[in-house]
Amino acid sequence: MSLDLISGVIGLILTLMIFSYLIGDSPLFRIAVYIFVGVSSGYAAAVVWHQVLVPKLFGSLQTTNLADPIQLIFILVPFVLCISLLTKLSPRIAWIGNFAMAVLVGVGAAAAVGGALLGTLIPQARASMAALDFRSATSGTDALLGLVEGTVMLAGTTLTLASFHFSASQAPDGTTKRNRILEIIAWVGRLFIAITLGVLFAGVYTAALTAMIERLGSIINFIRQLIGL
């Protein structure tokens, strides 16, 4: 029995187990999910071991001059933090890994904020300003289309950011009420957000439908090859 046949049969069985969710939450579906989670966790652990721990830690220990205190600190500090994270496995000594966890969360948050600022907000602002640059327009029609596109992009960016402004003034009766103009601007901004989310969800569903069609097609072709059609 060839490896292609074995992998095809396993793929067919797992696919049918996943499709069993269409008739309800069944043990077959749960087994398939558990297998997927287990394989994914094992693959992630293997990647961490072979591409992070071995080259970055153990490989550095072999090539580092241990007589140099600076290089020794750069090796020992990550090693100690890594070992302290393992104490999270035991509730009694889990507090030892709090510092390493705080460093990990802080660095991750800083990287996420920096990535959002440099990868999303600033490029979005530049794109909004560049959309109103008509120097590359070759005709009046191109300039008009560029003006419409740039206006919509700039308005969408500005109104979307304005929709997250939640300041409200206090009325004489003690209730809080937002400014009428700001409320209208926020409503239009939420409309842009709704359109964006709708497009994103449509893209996700289209990709999922494409994957399902591709998987069904591969199953049909495998069955036809199996029975010799």
Secondary structure, DSSP 8 states (H G I E B T S, - for coil): --HHHHHHHHHHHHHHHHHGGGG---HHHHHHHHHHHHHHHHHHHHHHIIIIIIIIIIHHHHHS-TT-HHHHHHHHHHHHHHHHHGGGGSSSSGGGGHHHHHHHHHHHHHHHHHHHIIIIIHHHHHHHHHTT--TT--SHHHHHHHHHHHHHHHHHHHHHHHTT----EE-TTS-EE--HHHHHHHHHHHHHHHHHHHHHHHHHHHHHHHHHHHHHHHHHHHHHHHHT-
